[in-house]
Amino acid sequence: MVEPDKLKPHPRNYRTHPDDQLDHLAQSLKDNGFYRPVVVAKDNTILAGHGIVEAAKRLKMLKVPVIKLPIASDDPKALKVLTGDNAIQHLADQDDRALTELLKELSDVDDLLGTGYDEMMMSALAMVTRPRSEIEDMDA
């Protein structure tokens, strides 16, 4: 466990974390805590988890779970972790129809903050995954 202020953003991190995303990450931390650690190089430079560290700082959390890899932050292995953490997820296939059902179920019992989706995004997803015959009320 490491204090968030002791973790340094990677100077080559090419992703930014807008307020909307940080709101979702902060809500997820409130609801679930940390369910995976931040990955850092041996000098505490963040390789994976920049957004969650920012969200933890917003929440004034005192400690963040960390896995420290025995590599320098400029080592090619570190740069592969930095890019791989961001990009490998895009290679997965996604069943948008199943996702829509899951989001609808969640929205019936709670708001969607913390999921990465909001009501408008869920509605748009429903419109592209359903034939018109399955949508009773276009305004709903």
Residue pairs with C-beta under 8 A, 6 or more apart in sequence:
1 63
1 64
1 65
1 66
2 38
2 40
2 44
2 63
2 64
2 66
3 62
3 63
3 64
4 53
4 56
4 57
4 61
4 63
4 64
5 57
6 44
7 38
7 40
7 44
7 45
7 46
7 53
7 64
7 66
8 43
8 44
8 45
8 46
9 45
9 46
9 50
9 53
10 45
10 46
10 47
10 50
10 73
10 78
10 82
11 45
11 73
12 79
12 82
13 46
13 50
13 82
14 86
15 50
15 51
15 86
17 25
17 50
17 51
17 54
21 51
21 116
22 51
22 54
22 55
22 58
23 113
24 113
24 114
24 115
24 116
25 51
25 52
25 54
25 55
26 55
26 58
26 59
27 113
27 114
28 55
28 114
29 52
29 55
29 56
29 59
29 61
30 59
30 114
31 114
32 114
34 52
34 64
34 65
36 49
37 49
37 64
37 65
37 66
37 67
38 46
38 48
38 49
38 52
38 53
38 64
38 65
38 66
38 67
39 46
39 47
39 48
39 49
39 66
39 67
39 69
39 81
39 85
40 46
40 47
40 66
40 67
40 68
40 69
41 47
41 68
41 69
41 71
41 72
41 73
41 75
41 78
42 68
42 69
42 70
42 71
42 72
42 73
43 72
43 73
44 66
44 68
45 73
45 78
46 53
47 69
47 73
47 78
47 81
47 82
47 85
48 81
48 82
48 85
49 64
49 85
52 64
53 64
56 64
69 77
69 78
69 81
71 77
71 78
72 78
96 125
96 128
96 129
97 129
97 130
99 125
100 122
100 125
100 126
100 129
100 130
103 112
103 115
103 117
103 122
103 125
104 122
104 126
106 112
106 115
107 119
107 122
112 118
112 119
112 122
117 125
126 135
127 135
